[in-house]
Amino acid sequence: MLIRKIIYLAYSTQIKMRMFKRKSYMQELVEYIKKNLKKGYTKESLKWALINQGNSKLEIEKALRKVDEELAKEAPILKTKPEIRYEIIEPKIEKESFWKRLFSG
């Protein structure tokens, strides 16, 4: 009975350590993605760069979703809607016909 408890505690500690490492790994991915998005890289290019470095595709997609959520929270909320104006501009074409140019010269 005592051995089972010790094994259980050791196993649960291992799981907690893995979860802690996972969280820091995920946070590192999120920070890496945010930093490089600010530099001007696209999400798609960052995704493939991370995959080529050996990172899990699922973990990368989770990190991208988390980045989207965090950036959405940071984005300013517009109080008023922007005003959209439409203006039709007629083109002015003053072109001499082909036949007039051909026979006038």
C-alpha positions as a printed Julia matrix, in Angstrom:
105×3 Matrix{Float64}:
   0.0    0.0     0.0
   2.78   2.4     0.9
   4.68   1.54   -2.26
   1.59   2.28   -4.36
   1.27   5.7    -2.73
   4.92   6.48   -3.38
   4.62   5.38   -7.01
   1.4    7.41   -7.41
   3.01  10.53   -5.92
   6.1   10.14   -8.1
   3.95   9.62  -11.2
   1.66  12.57  -10.45
   4.71  14.77   -9.82
   6.12  13.7   -13.18
   2.84  14.58  -14.9
   2.74  17.98  -13.19
   6.32  18.65  -14.27
   5.45  17.72  -17.86
   2.46  20.03  -17.77
   4.65  22.83  -16.42
   7.21  22.23  -19.14
   4.44  22.12  -21.75
   3.1   25.44  -20.58
   6.5   27.12  -20.75
   7.1   25.5   -24.16
   3.76  26.85  -25.37
   4.53  30.27  -23.92
   7.92  30.26  -25.67
   6.22  29.45  -28.98
   3.66  32.22  -28.44
   6.37  34.78  -27.62
   8.46  33.67  -30.61
   5.48  34.03  -32.95
   4.46  37.43  -31.55
   8.02  38.76  -31.79
   8.39  37.67  -35.4
   4.93  38.9   -36.41
   6.01  42.34  -35.19
   9.07  42.02  -37.42
   6.77  41.51  -40.4
   6.85  37.75  -40.96
   3.59  36.02  -41.93
   1.93  33.39  -39.78
   2.3   30.85  -42.56
   6.05  31.41  -42.9
   6.52  31.18  -39.12
   4.44  28.0   -39.02
   6.6   26.28  -41.63
   9.82  27.55  -40.09
   8.8   26.05  -36.74
   7.74  22.78  -38.36
  11.09  22.57  -40.15
  12.83  23.12  -36.79
  11.12  19.98  -35.5
   8.21  21.45  -33.53
   4.87  19.67  -33.44
   2.33  20.93  -35.98
  -0.48  20.66  -33.41
   1.48  22.64  -30.82
   2.27  25.32  -33.39
  -1.4   25.62  -34.35
  -2.38  25.89  -30.68
   0.24  28.62  -30.23
  -1.06  30.48  -33.3
  -4.61  30.38  -31.9
  -3.35  31.67  -28.57
  -1.42  34.47  -30.32
  -4.61  35.44  -32.18
  -6.53  35.55  -28.89
  -3.86  37.63  -27.15
  -3.53  40.07  -30.03
  -7.31  40.43  -30.22
  -7.36  41.39  -26.53
  -4.63  43.99  -27.11
  -6.35  45.54  -30.13
  -8.11  48.85  -29.45
 -11.89  48.82  -29.5
 -13.37  51.38  -31.87
 -16.05  53.5   -30.21
 -17.41  54.88  -33.46
 -17.74  53.34  -36.85
 -15.56  54.82  -39.56
 -17.39  56.85  -42.19
 -17.12  55.44  -45.69
 -17.6   57.82  -48.58
 -18.16  56.8   -52.16
 -17.22  59.09  -55.03
 -17.68  58.25  -58.69
 -15.02  59.71  -60.92
 -15.75  59.77  -64.62
 -12.69  59.29  -66.81
 -12.1   62.03  -69.38
 -10.89  60.52  -72.62
 -10.02  62.92  -75.42
  -8.56  60.61  -77.97
  -8.49  61.17  -81.71
  -9.83  58.3   -83.72
  -7.47  56.01  -85.56
  -8.87  56.96  -88.98
  -8.5   60.72  -88.37
  -4.88  60.26  -87.34
  -4.21  58.03  -90.35
  -5.66  60.33  -92.99
  -4.92  63.77  -91.48
  -1.16  63.59  -91.6
